[in-house]
Amino acid sequence: MIIHKAILHIFDFNTNMCILSQKELDFGSDIVYEYVDKRIMRILNDPGQKTGVFYATSSFQSLVQQLAGKAMEFGEFAATAGKELYQILAQCDVSESIDFLAVDFQNDNDAHCIGLLLLDNKTAYTHQILDDGGMVCNQLIKHQAILPGVSQKAEAYAIINLQDFSIHFVDTKRQLNGEPVYVLPDRLLQCTSVISGREAVKIVSTIAAKVAQEHGASPVEALSKTKNYLTENAETADTFSPQHLGADVFAHSSVMQQEFEAQVQEAQLPAAIAVQKDFVQKAGRSHKIKTDTGIEIIFPSEYVENTDYIQFINNPDGTISIELKNIGKIVNK
């Protein structure tokens, strides 16, 4: 990834001021570049981001096209976008001060992109060293405008690819005239919204467990098979099909396959869902269960179908026994 330019605008709703910077951030400072670089890198690896495309009626798309066609400079684009965003946020029922960071960069696939980040101002305490009559006096002070740290999750942002105009974003609902809205996709960008990979994985996992439970099968086995399918699929594809997943997880029962597909359609999941390989592999590596007796067990997801290591036994009285096998050593943790 290569960051070309960045500019920071301040939206101070305490004084009702939109302070637009007339100069870009100085990347001669390692601290400044490091902050922007780490924030963008964390965003690009965020499995929680949704995707979208501009509506045909989107006025913001015209602004982006001018930037992509070099009919508008980055600074002018960032100032125009900043003014529009400020006017929208000013209409919110509760307007909290934020910093608006616009970034011009090249992603890992060498695509030219623009990042629009909303950085909420936080209140934090720090120290101050004073000279009190020739004596050192250390005091605590409250700072009203601390930016989020580089390790903190970005609560609202949009990444726009200037080559195909695809959009990746995350946003939180804000109250606007008493109505909950997503400011970035609904008001600023005016784009569609497709569920994130993280949300989709959570939904299909919930559906798989529910279908298994309703048909007297093991929810643990269904969830483990779901994770296995997603992990194996991520090795060769960057999207997955909920329908194909259901057919794999419930291969032994056409009735359960049909029920799974019906619930997927009811949840209005797309036929193909983009998901990040690293996220799927991390989430699918192991499976954790907790019994009503308070016992917790974590085991590799693929072991659920391998009775050489773990076996779930349905007892006549309706209870479940779990047998762990071929253990050579137990380590206390």
C-alpha positions as CSV (number, residue, x, y, z in Angstrom):
1,M,0.0,0.0,0.0
2,I,1.2,3.5,-0.8
3,I,-0.4,6.6,0.7
4,H,-0.1,9.7,-1.6
5,K,-1.9,12.4,0.3
6,A,-4.1,13.1,3.3
7,I,-5.9,16.1,4.7
8,L,-7.7,16.6,8.0
9,H,-10.8,18.7,8.5
10,I,-12.3,19.5,11.9
11,F,-16.0,19.5,12.6
12,D,-16.5,21.3,16.0
13,F,-20.1,21.2,16.9
14,N,-19.5,22.8,20.3
15,T,-18.8,26.1,18.5
16,N,-20.6,25.2,15.3
17,M,-17.5,25.6,13.2
18,C,-16.4,23.6,10.1
19,I,-12.6,24.2,10.0
20,L,-11.3,23.1,6.6
21,S,-7.6,22.7,6.3
22,Q,-6.0,24.5,3.3
23,K,-2.9,22.2,3.4
24,E,-2.4,18.5,3.3
25,L,-0.9,16.6,6.2
26,D,2.9,16.8,6.3
27,F,4.2,13.3,5.7
28,G,7.7,14.6,6.5
29,S,6.8,13.6,10.1
30,D,7.0,9.9,10.7
31,I,4.4,10.1,13.4
32,V,1.8,11.6,11.0
33,Y,2.4,9.0,8.2
34,E,2.4,6.1,10.7
35,Y,-1.0,7.2,12.1
36,V,-2.6,7.4,8.7
37,D,-0.9,4.3,7.4
38,K,-2.0,2.1,10.3
39,R,-5.5,3.4,10.3
40,I,-5.9,2.6,6.6
41,M,-4.2,-0.8,7.0
42,R,-6.6,-1.8,9.8
43,I,-9.6,-0.7,7.7
44,L,-8.5,-2.7,4.7
45,N,-8.4,-5.8,6.8
46,D,-11.7,-5.2,8.5
47,P,-14.1,-8.2,7.9
48,G,-17.0,-6.1,9.2
49,Q,-17.2,-3.8,6.2
50,K,-20.2,-3.7,4.0
51,T,-20.0,-3.2,0.2
52,G,-22.0,-1.0,-2.1
53,V,-22.3,0.8,-5.4
54,F,-23.5,4.3,-6.1
55,Y,-27.1,4.8,-7.0
56,A,-27.6,6.3,-10.5
57,T,-29.0,9.4,-8.9
58,S,-26.0,9.9,-6.5
59,S,-24.7,13.4,-6.6
60,F,-21.5,12.3,-4.7
61,Q,-20.7,9.9,-7.6
62,S,-20.3,12.9,-9.9
63,L,-17.8,14.3,-7.4
64,V,-15.8,11.1,-7.3
65,Q,-15.8,10.9,-11.1
66,Q,-14.3,14.4,-11.4
67,L,-11.5,13.4,-9.0
68,A,-10.9,10.1,-10.9
69,G,-10.8,11.9,-14.2
70,K,-8.5,14.6,-12.8
71,A,-11.0,17.3,-13.4
72,M,-10.7,18.1,-9.7
73,E,-7.7,18.2,-7.3
74,F,-7.7,16.1,-4.2
75,G,-7.8,19.1,-1.9
76,E,-10.9,20.5,-3.6
77,F,-12.6,17.1,-3.5
78,A,-11.8,16.7,0.3
79,A,-13.1,20.2,1.0
80,T,-16.3,19.7,-0.9
81,A,-16.9,16.3,0.7
82,G,-16.1,17.8,4.1
83,K,-18.6,20.6,3.6
84,E,-21.4,18.2,2.5
85,L,-20.7,15.9,5.4
86,Y,-20.6,18.7,8.0
87,Q,-24.0,20.0,6.8
88,I,-25.5,16.5,7.1
89,L,-24.1,15.8,10.6
90,A,-25.2,19.3,11.7
91,Q,-28.8,18.1,11.2
92,C,-28.4,15.2,13.6
93,D,-30.3,15.3,16.8
94,V,-27.1,14.9,18.7
95,S,-24.0,16.3,17.0
96,E,-20.7,15.3,18.5
97,S,-17.4,16.8,17.4
98,I,-15.3,14.7,15.0
99,D,-12.3,15.0,12.7
100,F,-12.8,14.1,9.0
101,L,-9.7,12.5,7.4
102,A,-9.6,12.1,3.6
103,V,-6.8,9.9,2.3
104,D,-5.6,9.3,-1.3
105,F,-3.8,6.0,-1.6
106,Q,-2.9,2.9,-3.7
107,N,-4.1,-0.4,-2.2
108,D,-2.3,-3.7,-2.2
109,N,-3.9,-4.5,-5.6
110,D,-2.5,-1.3,-7.0
111,A,-6.0,0.3,-7.3
112,H,-6.3,4.0,-6.8
113,C,-8.6,4.6,-3.8
114,I,-10.0,7.4,-1.6
115,G,-10.6,6.9,2.1
116,L,-13.1,8.9,4.0
117,L,-12.7,8.4,7.8
118,L,-14.8,9.9,10.6
119,L,-12.6,10.1,13.7
120,D,-14.7,10.7,16.8
121,N,-13.1,13.0,19.4
122,K,-12.6,11.4,22.8
123,T,-12.2,13.0,26.2
124,A,-9.1,11.8,27.9
125,Y,-6.8,12.8,30.8
126,T,-3.1,13.4,30.5
127,H,-0.4,15.0,32.6
128,Q,1.1,18.5,32.5
129,I,4.4,19.6,34.0
130,L,4.3,23.1,35.6
131,D,6.8,25.3,37.3
132,D,5.3,26.5,40.5
133,G,7.6,29.1,42.1
134,G,10.7,27.2,41.0
135,M,9.3,23.8,42.0
136,V,8.2,21.1,39.6
137,C,4.5,20.5,39.9
138,N,2.8,17.6,38.0
139,Q,-0.9,18.0,37.3
140,L,-3.7,16.2,35.6
141,I,-5.6,17.9,32.8
142,K,-8.6,16.9,30.7
143,H,-8.2,17.0,26.9
144,Q,-11.4,17.3,25.0
145,A,-10.3,16.3,21.5
146,I,-8.2,13.1,21.5
147,L,-8.3,11.1,18.3
148,P,-8.8,7.3,18.3
149,G,-5.6,5.3,18.7
150,V,-4.3,3.3,15.7
151,S,-5.3,0.0,17.4
152,Q,-8.9,1.2,17.9
153,K,-11.6,0.0,15.5
154,A,-12.9,2.7,13.1
155,E,-16.5,3.3,13.8
156,A,-17.3,5.0,10.5
157,Y,-15.4,5.1,7.2
158,A,-15.8,4.6,3.4
159,I,-13.2,3.4,0.9
160,I,-14.0,4.2,-2.7
161,N,-12.1,2.5,-5.6
162,L,-11.5,5.2,-8.3
163,Q,-11.2,2.5,-11.0
164,D,-14.5,0.6,-10.7
165,F,-16.2,3.0,-8.1
166,S,-16.9,0.1,-5.8
167,I,-17.4,1.1,-2.1
168,H,-16.5,-0.6,1.2
169,F,-17.8,1.0,4.3
170,V,-18.7,0.8,8.0
171,D,-21.1,3.2,9.7
172,T,-23.1,3.5,12.9
173,K,-26.7,4.7,13.1
174,R,-27.3,8.3,14.0
175,Q,-30.5,10.0,14.9
176,L,-31.5,12.5,12.2
177,N,-34.8,14.3,12.8
178,G,-35.8,11.5,15.1
179,E,-35.1,8.8,12.4
180,P,-32.1,6.4,12.7
181,V,-30.0,6.6,9.6
182,Y,-26.6,5.6,8.3
183,V,-25.1,9.0,7.3
184,L,-22.3,7.7,5.0
185,P,-24.2,5.3,2.7
186,D,-27.7,6.9,3.0
187,R,-27.0,10.6,2.9
188,L,-23.4,11.4,1.8
189,L,-22.5,8.6,-0.7
190,Q,-26.0,7.6,-1.7
191,C,-25.2,4.0,-2.3
192,T,-26.5,0.5,-1.9
193,S,-25.5,-1.7,1.1
194,V,-24.6,-5.4,1.0
195,I,-24.1,-7.4,4.2
196,S,-20.6,-7.8,5.5
197,G,-18.8,-11.1,5.5
198,R,-18.7,-11.1,9.3
199,E,-22.4,-10.6,9.6
200,A,-23.2,-13.2,6.9
201,V,-21.0,-15.8,8.7
202,K,-22.8,-15.2,11.9
203,I,-26.2,-15.5,10.3
204,V,-25.5,-18.7,8.4
205,S,-24.0,-20.2,11.6
206,T,-27.1,-19.3,13.6
207,I,-29.4,-20.8,10.9
208,A,-27.3,-24.0,10.7
209,A,-27.5,-24.6,14.4
210,K,-31.2,-23.7,14.5
211,V,-32.1,-26.1,11.7
212,A,-30.1,-28.9,13.3
213,Q,-31.7,-28.3,16.7
214,E,-35.2,-28.3,15.2
215,H,-34.6,-31.7,13.4
216,G,-33.0,-33.5,16.3
217,A,-29.5,-33.3,15.0
218,S,-26.4,-32.0,16.7
219,P,-26.0,-28.1,16.6
220,V,-22.4,-28.6,17.6
221,E,-21.8,-30.8,14.5
222,A,-23.7,-28.4,12.2
223,L,-21.6,-25.4,13.4
224,S,-18.3,-27.2,13.1
225,K,-19.3,-28.4,9.6
226,T,-20.2,-24.8,8.8
227,K,-16.8,-23.6,9.9
228,N,-15.0,-26.3,8.0
229,Y,-16.9,-25.5,4.8
230,L,-16.1,-21.8,5.1
231,T,-12.4,-22.4,5.8
232,E,-11.9,-24.8,2.9
233,N,-13.9,-22.6,0.6
234,A,-11.7,-19.6,1.5
235,E,-8.6,-21.4,0.2
236,T,-9.9,-21.1,-3.4
237,A,-12.5,-18.3,-3.4
238,D,-13.1,-14.9,-1.9
239,T,-16.9,-15.4,-1.8
240,F,-19.1,-18.2,-0.5
241,S,-22.6,-19.3,-1.4
242,P,-25.0,-19.8,1.5
243,Q,-26.9,-22.4,-0.6
244,H,-23.8,-24.5,-1.3
245,L,-22.9,-24.3,2.4
246,G,-26.3,-25.6,3.4
247,A,-26.0,-28.5,0.9
248,D,-22.6,-29.4,2.3
249,V,-23.5,-29.1,6.0
250,F,-26.8,-31.1,5.6
251,A,-25.7,-33.5,2.9
252,H,-27.3,-36.3,4.7
253,S,-30.8,-34.7,4.8
254,S,-32.7,-33.1,1.9
255,V,-35.3,-31.9,4.3
256,M,-32.8,-30.0,6.4
257,Q,-31.2,-28.6,3.2
258,Q,-34.5,-27.2,2.1
259,E,-35.2,-25.7,5.6
260,F,-31.8,-24.1,5.6
261,E,-32.3,-22.6,2.2
262,A,-35.7,-21.3,3.1
263,Q,-34.3,-19.5,6.2
264,V,-31.4,-18.1,4.1
265,Q,-33.9,-16.7,1.7
266,E,-36.0,-15.3,4.6
267,A,-32.8,-13.6,5.9
268,Q,-32.4,-12.1,2.4
269,L,-28.8,-13.2,2.0
270,P,-27.2,-12.7,-1.4
271,A,-26.3,-15.7,-3.6
272,A,-22.6,-14.9,-3.2
273,I,-21.1,-13.1,-0.2
274,A,-17.6,-11.7,-0.1
275,V,-15.5,-12.8,2.9
276,Q,-11.9,-12.2,3.9
277,K,-9.7,-15.3,3.9
278,D,-7.8,-14.4,7.1
279,F,-11.1,-13.8,9.0
280,V,-12.6,-17.1,8.0
281,Q,-9.5,-19.1,8.8
282,K,-9.2,-17.5,12.2
283,A,-12.9,-17.9,13.0
284,G,-13.0,-21.5,11.7
285,R,-9.8,-22.8,13.2
286,S,-11.5,-23.9,16.5
287,H,-14.9,-24.5,18.0
288,K,-15.9,-23.6,21.6
289,I,-18.8,-25.2,23.5
290,K,-20.1,-24.6,27.0
291,T,-22.3,-27.1,28.8
292,D,-25.1,-26.2,31.3
293,T,-22.8,-27.7,34.0
294,G,-20.3,-24.9,33.4
295,I,-17.7,-27.0,31.5
296,E,-16.1,-25.3,28.5
297,I,-14.3,-27.2,25.7
298,I,-12.3,-25.8,22.8
299,F,-11.4,-28.2,20.0
300,P,-10.3,-28.0,16.3
301,S,-13.4,-27.7,14.2
302,E,-12.5,-30.7,11.9
303,Y,-12.4,-33.0,14.9
304,V,-16.2,-33.0,15.2
305,E,-16.5,-35.6,12.5
306,N,-13.5,-37.6,13.7
307,T,-14.5,-39.9,16.5
308,D,-10.9,-40.9,17.1
309,Y,-10.5,-37.6,19.1
310,I,-14.0,-36.5,20.3
311,Q,-17.4,-38.1,20.3
312,F,-20.8,-36.8,21.3
313,I,-23.2,-39.4,22.6
314,N,-26.9,-39.0,23.0
315,N,-28.0,-40.8,26.1
316,P,-31.5,-42.5,26.5
317,D,-32.4,-40.0,29.2
318,G,-32.0,-37.0,26.8
319,T,-28.6,-35.9,28.2
320,I,-25.4,-35.7,26.2
321,S,-22.0,-37.2,27.0
322,I,-18.8,-36.0,25.5
323,E,-15.9,-38.5,25.2
324,L,-12.4,-37.2,24.5
325,K,-10.1,-39.9,23.1
326,N,-6.4,-40.6,22.4
327,I,-5.1,-38.0,24.9
328,G,-1.4,-38.4,25.5
329,K,-0.9,-35.4,27.8
330,I,-3.0,-32.9,29.7
331,V,-1.6,-29.4,30.5
332,N,-3.1,-27.1,33.1
333,K,-3.7,-23.5,32.0
